[in-house]
Amino acid sequence: MAEEKKDKTKKTNKAVKAAETSKAEPKEKKTLRRTPTKNEWEILAHPLMTEKSIGLIEKENKLVFVVDLRSNKVDIKNAMEKAFDVKVDDVTTAITRKGQKKAFIKLSKDSSASEVATRLGML
């Protein structure tokens, strides 16, 4: 019986030591970093031309684009500024039921959304 108790204590001591060593060394978090796409036309797929989007151009100085699903707001903002040489104030995104990502891009007061839309042939 004494031998059985010693075996049990050895096992528990090993378990305790293993737990202590795992606490001392925290696990590294695996983060997945996506490399940004360099071409702005890979991010900005095409402008969306609906009645609502044309109304946004006139009323709120906003453009609506269908963009790449993997792109984030910063990527979209940088691509828009680089492609059209305008200043972007805000980017809002939404994913449609079709699985497309739409970006509502609000331009600054210095830049005109109607001028950009004219260059694109929307107006």
N, C-alpha and C positions, 0 to 999 in steps of 0.2 A: 504494500500500500504506500509506503514511503516513496518508493521508486515512481509510482504513478503520479504522486503529487509533484515530484521534482520535474517530471516530464511536462506536466501541465504548466508549471511556472516557467519553464524554459520556453514553451510555445508562446505564452502570453508576453514574456519579456521580448521575444523576437518581434511579436506583433507591435508592441509599444515602440521599440526601436525603429521599426519600419515606418510607423506613423510619424515619429519625430523627424526622421530624415526627410519624409515627404513634405512636412510642414516647413522645414528649413529651406527647401529648394522649391519655390513656387513654379508651377508650370508656365511655360511661355505661351502667350496667346498667339494663335496663328491668324494673321490678318492678310486678307487678299487685297492687294493693291492692283488696280487696273491702270494700265498705261493709257494716258489720254491719246485720242486720235489726233493726228496733226492736221489733217485736211478738214477745213471747215465745212466743205460740202458733204463729207461723210456724216457730220453731225446734223446739219440742216438739210433734210431730205428734199422738201419742197414746200412752198407757201400754200396755205389753205385758203381757197377762194369760195367763201359762202356769203350769204347775205349778212349774217351776223359778224363775220370777220371783217367785211368791208365797212360795216357800221362802226366797228371798233377802231378802224383806221381813222375814220373821220371824227368820231366823238372823243376817243380817249388816247389817241396817238399810239396805238398798239398794233403790232403785226402778229399774225398767227402762223406758225410753221409746224409741219409734221417733222419730228426729229427722231434720231436714233434712240431706241429704248434704253441703251446702256449709258447714254450721256446724262450728266447731271446739270444743274442750273449754271454752275460756273463755266462748264464747257460750252454750254449754249450761249452764254453771254459773251465769252471770248470769241467764239466763232462768228457771232453776229457783228461784233465790233470790227473784227478783222475783215470779214467779207464785204461789208457795206460802208465802212469808215464812218460809223455813227456811234453815239454814246448811249448805252443802255442803262436805264434806271432800275428796272425790276424784271424778273423772269418768273412766271408761274407756269407749272406744268400739270398736265392731267393725262391719264391713260384712258383711252376710249374703250368701249365694249368690243371693238374690232381688234384691240390689242395694239393700237398705235399710240404713240406719245405725242401730245400736242403741247406746244410751248406758246404762251401768250407773252410777247416781248414788248414791254413798255419802253419807249424811247424817251430821252430827255427832251426838254423844251427847245434846246438848240437844234435837235435833229427832227426832221419831219417824216412821219410814217408814210404820208401820201407821196412824197418824193421817192422813197424807196420802193413803194408799191408801183409807181409809174415806171421805174427802172426795171422792175420785174415783169411788167406788162399786166398787172392786176387791174389797174384803173385806166 
